[in-house]
Amino acid sequence: MNPVSTPRAAFHEFIARHRRFLLTTHINPDGDGLGSETALALWLAQSGREARVLNDAVMPLNFTFLGRDVAYESYEPEVAERRFTEADAVIVLDTSNRQRVGRVAQHFDRHAIPIAVVDHHVSHAGFGQVNVIEPEKAATGEIIYDLIREGGGTITRTIAEALYVALMTDTGSFRYSNTDSHAHRMAAELLTHGLDPQRLHSDVHSHASAGRLRFFGEVLSALEMLEDGRLVVLEAAPEQFQRHGLVGADTDGLVDLPRTIGGVEVVALFSEVDPGKVKVSLRSTGRVSIDQVASRLGGGGHVHAAGVLLRGTRAEVRERVLPALGELVRAAVV
């Protein structure tokens, strides 16, 4: 690669060198990861290239509409081996942390395949031969949008829909602090392709089961207020997931709800789907930067939204995380 080449220029060179791509994203995929995969796969197909999508997890129900024109596959060892054998390059979207790719990552070294990473999280430098990591962007979909336009691609209605979902979900429907003028300009341009934002919002957010709402109620009813009400702690136990027939992705949005409590600086959710494996989700209301707490433990994310998956009991994981959060909250007191 030309030493003065920018990451974006290097990415376009990466695309030009290969014909058959395998796309993947992080475990528990969200609207940004899935929307970015869809848009990128469709753009690659426009240019006569092949693109398949293989993720660690199955496609969440509320995003299945993104798979109308792109074939999504969930991880199975035999399927993964076949897809890696067929591909001559991999593009990882919406994470620059290899561990977050899940079981798909174990095939990277085995096949010695070229990798490009496109992400907007601040915590990692990337593990690809090419790394397009732009933390100032509200969503990975924003970067894909720019790359498609730079590469002379056509933003079709289907691509616009996928990119709008990516942007809408990672900005909290345009209400989070990462929503800037570029994000609004991008949304405005995408809407010119005949999108129905109300329908897309409904497609993504109107699939909650009664069990999921009861689960949210159970967890929220037991919330703890620490550090004089500035730190909120939530816990979700394996038996709660089992009782309501839920999986880890069903906690999406739960950690954000206590941020509306007056005086809260940080929210921590300790979610134990399977015994001995605890997903820690962290949110800040603005004054406290929590990404370094997650990154020191092997996770990552954004300044005000981060997470990590740790082994141990919830009590053990709390002991590893809460002291650091307490220090941050106390330091933020004016």
N, C-alpha and C positions, 0 to 999 in steps of 0.2 A: 504493500500500500504506500502511496506517495506520502512522505512524512508531513507535508503541509496540507494534506487533504483533510477536510472537515469530516466529522462523523457522518453527516448526511450525505456528503459526496461519496464517502466510502460505502455507505449503504447502497446507493444507486449503482456503484461499481460491483458490489456483491450480487445484486439482482441481475446485472448484465452477464455475470460469469456463470450463472446457474440456470437450469431449466425446470427441475423438479424439486418443489419445496414441501417441507413438512412444517406446519405451524403448531405452536403450543402456547399455553399460558399457565398461570399459577394454579395451585390447588384451590378448591372452592371458588371456581371462576365466577367473576362478576360481570356486569354489563360492559365495563370498559375492556376487560380482557376479551370477552366473547365478541363484542362489537368490532373491536380492532381486528380480530382474527377474520371475521366475515368480510370486512371492507378490504383487507389486504389480500385475502384469497380471491375475491372478485376482481381486484385490480390486476393481480398476477395473471388471472385467466384472460383478461383483456389483451395482455401482451403476448398471448400464445404460450404461456407457461402453465405447468401443472402445480396445483396446490391442494394439499390435504390437511385436515385438522385432526390432531390427536391430543386429547387432554387427559389428565390423571382421573378426572371425575366425569360423571355423566352430565349431560346438559341440563341445567336447572329448568324446571317446568316453565317458569315465567320468561325464559329466553328462547324457548324452542322455535319461535317464529323466525329467529335469526338463521335457523338451519334450513330454510326453504330452498335456498339456492347453493348452499355449501354443505358438504357431507361432514358431519361431526362424528368422531369416534371416541369412545372412552377406553381407558387403558386395559388391555389384556396382553400378557407377555407375547403371545404368538402374533397378535395384530401389530404390536409395536415393532417386533423384529421385521415383519414384512414391510411395514411402512418405512422404517429406517433403511432397509435394503433398497427400496425403490427410490428413495429421495437422494439428491446429491447436495442438499443444504437444508439447514433448520433455521427458522426464525422464532425466537422466544419473545412473547409480547406481554407487557404490563408487569414484568418482574425482572430485576437484574440480579436476583438472589437464586443461585442454582438450586439450593435446597427447596425453595418454594415451588419448583416445577414438579416436585413429587416423583412418582415412579418413572415417569418418562425420562428423567435426567440420567438414570442408570445406563441408558443406551448411548449416551453421548460419546463417552470414551471408547466403548466397545466398537463403535463404527467409525471413530476418528473423523467425524463429519464436520464440515465448516458450519459455524454458528454465528448468527447475528442477533443482537438483543436490541429491542426498542422498548423504552420504559420512561416513566416520569417520576419514579420514586427516588428519593435523595440518598438512601442509606447504603447503596452498593455501587461499585464502579463497573460492574458487568463482567461476564465471563466469556464473551464471544470474541471472535476475531474482529468483529465490528460491533461497537456499542454506541447506540444513539440514545443517550440518557439526558433528558431535559426536565429537571425538577420544577422549572418555572411553569411548565404546562399543567393545565388542570386535569388532563386525561391523556392516556397514551393515544386515544383516538384523535386528539388534536395533532399529534405528531404524524400519525398516519395520513390524516387529511392534508397536511403540508407536503408530505412525501409524494402522495399521489399527484398533487398539482405540480410539484417540481418535476416529477417524472413524465409529465405530459399525459397523465391518465384522465379519463372521463368520469366525473362524479355522476353516476347513474342514480335513479331513485332508490334502488336497493342498497347501494353503497352509502348514500346519504342517510338512509334509515338506520343502518348499522352504526355509522359515525355519530348520529344524533343520540342513539341509545348510549353509546360510550360516554359522550359528553354529559348527557342528562344525569346519568347515574353517578358519575364521579364528582359532579358538582352539587349533588343533593338537589336535583331539579333547579339548578342555578341559584342556590341560596348559600352555599359554602363560601368561605373567604378566598378560595382559589378561583372563583369566577371573575375573570378580568375582561377587558374590552376585546381581546382576541377571541375568547370563548364566545362572547355574545355575537361578534361579527361572524364567526364560523357557524353558529346556530342560525343566524339570519340567512346566510347563504344556503345552508342545507334546506331550510324551509322553502326556498324558491323551487325545490324539486317536487313540490306537491305533497309534502309530508303532512300527516295529521298528528300534531303533538299531543292532543288530548287522548287519541287512541293509543299512541305509543306509551304514554304514561300509564294508561289503564292496562295495556298488555303486560307491562313490567310489574306493576304494583297491585294488581287486583286478583291475585291468586292465593291469598292467605287462607289457610284452613282454620276452622274453629279451634282445632287443637293447637295451632301455632299461636293464636291469640290467647288461649288459656295458658299456654307455656309462658308467653310474655308476662301475663298477669302474675303467675306464680313467682317468676324471677324478680319482677319489679316490686312485688309486695314484701320481699325480704331484703331489699337494698339496704346497704349500710352507709352511713354518713360519717366520714372520718375527717380529721384535721379541721374541726369547727365547721363542718358542712362544705368544705371546699373540695373534698375527694369523695366520690361515690364509688362503692364497690358492689358488683353484682356477681353472683355465682349461679352456674347451671350444672346440675349433676347428671350422670349417665342415666339414672332411673327416670329423670324428667323427660329426657329425649325419648327414651323407650316408651314411657307411658303415653306420650302424645304422638308417637310414630314419626319423629322428626330426625333430621340429620344435621350436621354441622352448619351447612349453608342456611338453615332455617333461622339462625340467630341474626341474620343480616338486618341491620337497622335497630336492633335492640340496644346496643351500646350508645346509640345517639340520643335516645329518648331522655335520659337524665340530664343531658346538657341544658335542657330548658329550665332546670331548677335554679332559682335565684342564688347567686353566690358560688355556684359550682365552677371549679377550675379544671378538674380532670375526672374522667370516668374510666374505670377499669372493669372489664368483664372477664371472668375466669370460667371458660366454657369447657367442660369435660364430657365430650361425646362418648369416648371409650375410656374405660378405667385406665388411669396412669398416663393419659395424654391430654394435656390442658392447653387449649388455645387461649391466649391472652390478647384481648382487643383493647386498645387504649385510644381515648379521645380527649382532646383539650378544647376548651371554649375560646382560646385565643392567646392568653398571656403566657401559658406554659408550653415549652417545647418538649414533646415526649418521645420523639423518634430515636434519640440516643439511648434511652432506656431499653427500647426494643432491640436496637442494633447491637448493643453490648451482649445481649443474650442470644444472638444469632438470627434475629428477625429484622424488621425494618419497616419502612413506610414513609410517611410525610411528617412534617413538623407537628401537625395537630391531629394526625390519624396514623396509628402504627399498630403493629402486632407481632406476635411470635408464638410458635408452637413449642411447648416444653414438656418434658417427661417428668412424672412425679405425681403426687397427690395434689389436690387443690390447695391444701394447707401448706405443703412444701413450696409450691410455686408462688403462693402469696408471700411467703417469707423472702423469696428471691426478688420480688417485684415491688411490693408496697413500700419498703423503706426508701427506695430511690424515688418513688413518686411523692412520698411524704416530704422528702428534702426539697424537691422541685416546687411543691405547692407552698411550703413555708418560705422559700426564697422569693416567691412571687408576691408576698404580702408587702404592701406599700407602707 
